[in-house]
Amino acid sequence: MTNVREHVYEPFTEQSVLVYLEQKGLITDKEQVTCKEVGDGNLNYVFIVKDLQTDKSLVVKQALPYAKVVGESWPLSLDRARIERQALQEAAKYVPSLVPEVFDYDDDFAVTVMEDLSDHVILRKGLLEGNLYPHISAHVGIYLAENLFNASDEALGPIEKKKLARQFVNPDLCDITEKLVFTDPYQNAESNSYPENLQEAVESLWQDDRLIFEVAKLKKQFLTEGETLLHGDLHTGSVFVTEESTKVIDPEFAFYGPAGFDIGAFIANLTLNYIAQQERADESKRSEINTYLLETIEQTWAVFEKRYRELLLEKGFEERQRTGQYADYVLEKIWQDTLGFAGCKTIRRIIGLAHVEDIDGIEDDAGRLQAQQRAIETGRSLIFNRTVWRSPKSLTAYLKGLAK
């Protein structure tokens, strides 16, 4: 019998992952299960293991010591697997129905064994297929409110919050975000990736000193404002859905940062989908999709704001925090940060490394170029207007102006 060496990290194969699970007691007979590596991400292996007798399945996710998309020349800490697992466990304290259940883990092997979500689809894929999910805004809004509040100073007090924050120091993945979101798209960086016919728009952005200054301020916030525990990479590819269920996955970028970053990332991806749908959606369905996406943007914030306010007024650590005036102050800052970070995320997905299928998958060359240009301009507008647009309706009014 082949053994997986105890406490010695090695990347799994479809064969060795079954040996590991059998040794851990998570399967009883490796001859009666199937295993398939399905990961299409940039950083990890993902295996789906299915018991042929019971038809039950689970997912095994293992971090690699480098970025899979680049190779061993881009080393990464395996500790991100622990961070991801602990972030899921923290979220499960408050919103267990909105994250996959963690069954087991082994930090030496950088492995987490969790609930299989094969009956769900990735939200990005579902939206591109024209599917409309009625509970997304409610579910994501609650996920954001509960997690962003309950890991904050307002919920925990400064001592307990600092103790928790020590568990989520994530330098490798924060470095990726800092470079790919706030630095490289605004200069002639090697990691950038965009078509030649977008060069004029890109160079215009690089020469916009006012924009560069605003992005520098947002980067400083990202670097220095440890307000709460973030997912760190909350896009529509990090959300699995069915008609009734929503599961937020992949918080391996989790760290303590500004609360608006997660909300901004999610809204940016809805915005990119909206821009893309103007070129992708059948004309007969475009109006319905447009309305749905705009309502989802507005309602995600509305649900978040309502629940966050309730939590602050009910559970604020200090009495002075349990006031409407203080809640207004906190939420106004989060909203402004949401817009600014959404702008950076929107621009990064057009110019920087790792684009979105929403835009890149537009088949018509002219339509794709127009969507890319609109996305860059939308990113600019989000950044410049973050203190002017007082509510999501200002954003959705702007987006309506882009519709065909």
Secondary structure as GFF3:
##gff-version 3
##sequence-region A 1 404
A	DSSP	alpha_helix	16	23	.	.	.	ID=ss1
A	DSSP	three_ten_helix	30	32	.	.	.	ID=ss2
A	DSSP	beta_strand	33	37	.	.	.	ID=ss3
A	DSSP	beta_strand	44	51	.	.	.	ID=ss4
A	DSSP	beta_strand	57	63	.	.	.	ID=ss5
A	DSSP	beta_strand	66	67	.	.	.	ID=ss6
A	DSSP	beta_strand	71	75	.	.	.	ID=ss7
A	DSSP	alpha_helix	79	94	.	.	.	ID=ss8
A	DSSP	three_ten_helix	96	98	.	.	.	ID=ss9
A	DSSP	beta_strand	102	106	.	.	.	ID=ss10
A	DSSP	beta_strand	111	115	.	.	.	ID=ss11
A	DSSP	beta_strand	121	122	.	.	.	ID=ss12
A	DSSP	alpha_helix	123	128	.	.	.	ID=ss13
A	DSSP	alpha_helix	136	150	.	.	.	ID=ss14
A	DSSP	alpha_helix	153	166	.	.	.	ID=ss15
A	DSSP	alpha_helix	171	182	.	.	.	ID=ss16
A	DSSP	three_ten_helix	184	186	.	.	.	ID=ss17
A	DSSP	three_ten_helix	196	198	.	.	.	ID=ss18
A	DSSP	alpha_helix	199	206	.	.	.	ID=ss19
A	DSSP	alpha_helix	209	224	.	.	.	ID=ss20
A	DSSP	beta_strand	228	230	.	.	.	ID=ss21
A	DSSP	beta_strand	239	241	.	.	.	ID=ss22
A	DSSP	beta_strand	246	248	.	.	.	ID=ss23
A	DSSP	beta_strand	255	257	.	.	.	ID=ss24
A	DSSP	alpha_helix	260	280	.	.	.	ID=ss25
A	DSSP	alpha_helix	283	315	.	.	.	ID=ss26
A	DSSP	three_ten_helix	319	321	.	.	.	ID=ss27
A	DSSP	alpha_helix	324	351	.	.	.	ID=ss28
A	DSSP	alpha_helix	357	360	.	.	.	ID=ss29
A	DSSP	alpha_helix	365	384	.	.	.	ID=ss30
A	DSSP	alpha_helix	392	400	.	.	.	ID=ss31
###
